[in-house]
Amino acid sequence: MSNSAIDVPSRGGFSFDLCRRNDMLAKKGVNLPSFRKTGTTIVGLIFQDGVILGADTRATEGPIVCDKNCEKIHYMAPNIYCCGAGTAADTEAVTDMVSSQLQLHRYHTGRESRVVTALTLLKKHLFNYQGYVQAALVLGGVDCTGPHLHTIYPHGSTDTLPFATMGSGSLAAMAMFESKYKEGLTKDEGIQLVVDAICSGIFNDLGSGSNVDVCVITKGHKEYLRNHLLPNPRTFVNAKGYSFPKKTEVLLTKITPLRERVEVVEGGDAMEE
Amino acid sequence: MGDSQYSFSLTTFSPSGKLVQIEHALTAVGSGQTSLGIKASNGVVIATEKKLPSILVDESSVHKIQSLTPNIGVVYSGMGPDFRVLVRKSRKQAEQYHRLYKEPIPVTQLVRETAAVMQEFTQSGGVRPFGVSLLVAGYDDKGPQLYQVDPSGSYFSWKASAMGKNVSNAKTFLEKRYVEEMELDDAVHTAILTLKEGFEGQISEKNIEIGIIGEKKEFRQVALFIFPLCVSA
């Protein structure tokens, strides 16, 4: 323990000090609040001109849907995007941090960021935290060496694949990919396949739902199609609206304007420099 | 800062109340290559001489004008290596600001933080002040802005300014030529003419650097094919 007035945090790594306390509390029946997780179906595939990423938009806190339209496709660089599954705070913080690091790297080198750079920065960070940062990511982008697609697991391992799925809906989405994927898809075929895969996750997995987001990245160009498909609209909306009968009668209305408490004196002495 | 044997500051007051090291740093700046900046009504231009020590140096590898963020650029007079260090620190600070507040850093904030770094080096153990003065040009919500930052850490906002070898002539020239409602193109023209005033030898697009930022808020180096048109006068 340092004696200085400023509390210096210990250098590097996660501080596990409170884990013993949490275990002790859990034994006594006091559990941690459940995390906001992105139940999720996220997918990516490589088509003839680049990479297409897709994601659903449901965020859950245990059995409750806490966000019906969240954004799971995160910006990393102008030519690289990353879908995130797992704990929402972790995916957002980690992609934000690496995006910042990539920006600084771009300034120093004067070049476009490479997907493998983002991959290495992410996996280093996740491995450092030994899986406690629960972020499962699908990273895709197009750089000077071509289109790339990778998956990154919370413990820090990575795969390089032509098509990938992650999240609780990954099996439903992978079933679609395995039966319909082929090399050299066109952009429209690719988008349709991604949409099919995400819809499969939306309808067959409880942790995924609401809308489909798609992101198409090609050499020198990207299209972020937010809410590309809305397969779950609110169908029965009462056109008349809801009117609630008044219960409390108003007997008296009295308005008292607030008086100024402070007197403002214009043109006082200027502060000395 | 503050290794064991040098926990005392090397920049100490003289009996007359001056910080001699900073004065010397300003002398170092004053013997550096001329650089200048002009704030127009719709943008800012910064320019510098790029005199290389020999014709064998690959001039495309030398970048005296750098961008700190997409909408803020900087040029210097003085010691190049010190400039590189400051640029690196400033970029990192701009990025950290963006991470925290999710907005691009305002020009004044970045200038303030860079100046704070420069001041640190005048009051820490075992280090010397930076031997550069910076001209920071940016365009944010408050419009076009031009700031000069000195080795002491003090900063000033200018409508037009110059630093380096030819500072007095350049400033006189700018005072005569500066007009309040100047547009960016005129400002670029004026900048090139000001550089030409004190230039030793033949001025050409290979031995000057110009950076501009306009209403689109994108700092970039000017492709100098416009150069011959400007310097026919």
Chai-1 contact restraints between the chains, C-beta under 6 A:
chainA,res_idxA,chainB,res_idxB,connection_type,confidence,min_distance_angstrom,max_distance_angstrom,comment,restraint_id
A,S100,B,E95,contact,1.0,0.0,6.0,A-B,restraint_1
A,S100,B,R99,contact,1.0,0.0,6.0,A-B,restraint_2
A,Q103,B,E95,contact,1.0,0.0,6.0,A-B,restraint_3
A,L104,B,R91,contact,1.0,0.0,6.0,A-B,restraint_4
A,L104,B,E95,contact,1.0,0.0,6.0,A-B,restraint_5
A,Y107,B,R91,contact,1.0,0.0,6.0,A-B,restraint_6
